[in-house]
Amino acid sequence: MSHADRSSSIRTEGGGAYSGGRPADLAGPGAQDGPAPASPGASPGRPRIAALDVVRGVALCGILLANVQPIASVVDLAAPGPAGGPAEEWMGLLVEQRFFPIFSLLFGVGFSLLLESAGGRVAHPRRLLLRRLLILFAMGVAHFLLLWRGDILSTYAVMGLLVLLPSTWLPRWAVAALSPVFFAASWVMHGDRFLLIAGLFLLGSALTRYGVVDRIERSTRVPAALGLVFAVAAAPALWWQITSRTDGTRGLWSSALSVSGTLLAGLYVCAILVLLRTPLRAALQVVFAPLGRMALTNYLTATVLVLVAARLFGVPVGRSWTAMFLTAGVILALQWVWSTLWLRRYRFGPLEWLWRWATWGRRPPLRALS
């Protein structure tokens, strides 16, 4: 019997059996809730999965790079975008549509981890996840209406309600089988983002339920081999993206961008996992883990910081590649300092803590254990 088959099964609301790895909290973009189990005030459970923090932190950096100019355009609608050239080409090849798939995958991972953890602590774990998604939706709507219409949180909440929550009644093999169906449908529909997110959500959930996430830091060969597969598959996809854009076929280019973005996202994740098995692990954790542990807080505050830079300081963020890269670099540096100092004293980021409090209906301890 495999490790996945030996993993524990919990009885959840509605009588369905849910199988997965050991309990942990990671139920949203940047919402892994720390070393304690899901229940506020409970005794510490298994240690955090450091690799997930690092991967999420890297994804946060990439998403900010992709979002800086669209956010800045809210302030300066009439300003033309930055001229093309090498910067635009490299952004299109390495950044655009490459990092939100990682966040989407992590959301599916976290949803299943938290459902399992909640299943051992509350009578109706799905109700708790429902409340968590509704709170995320409220945060996303506020972000959308007050700051920027490119918000992803409300989309994640809706897709969680439509896809992830119903999938908890399905056996894990069905969840795994449905994931590539959504991928194929997305690519056929010219890179439809909702279908792609659904596929990534289900893939993350399946990886958790089969125990893969539980073993994520135990191997170098597996992520290295998968990374090679992703690299080989991404090469023709990138060529398709380049040629379809020059041909002027918008639908084909959107499909190519989605395919290449998903494959490169997989390559990035595998590369990070391999690097974490090298002497670079300590440096990667220092640089990216604080950003990843507070990714929800950092994602939302980044919008505010970009708008402040564009409006109050008059930075031409939406018109200059140099200004865009400098703005992103300064924001990430500030967030790294803020996150590192905050997490020395507190267990969760401020918004992560509030989200956890609203989810469980009880105030969790905030100060870090001495």
Secondary structure, 3 states (H helix, E strand, C coil): CCHHHHCCEEECCCCCEEECCCCCCCCCCCCCCCCCCCCCCCCCCCCCCHHHHHHHHHHHHHHHHHHHHHHHCCCCCCCCCCCCCHHHHHHHHHCCCCCHHHHHHHHHHHHHHHHHHHHCCCCCHHHHHHHHHHHHHHHHHHHHHHCCCCCCHHHHHHHHHHHHHHHCCCCHHHHHHHHHHHHHHHHHCCCCHHHHHHHHHHHHHHHHHCCCHHHCCCCCHHHHHHHHHHHHHHHHHHHHHHHHHHHCCHHHHHHHHHHHHHHHHHHHHHHHHHHCCCCCHHHHHHHHHHHHHCHHHHHHHHHHHHHHHHHCCCCCCCCCHHHHHHHHHHHHHHHHHHHHHHHHHECCCHHHHHHHHHHHCCCCCCECCC
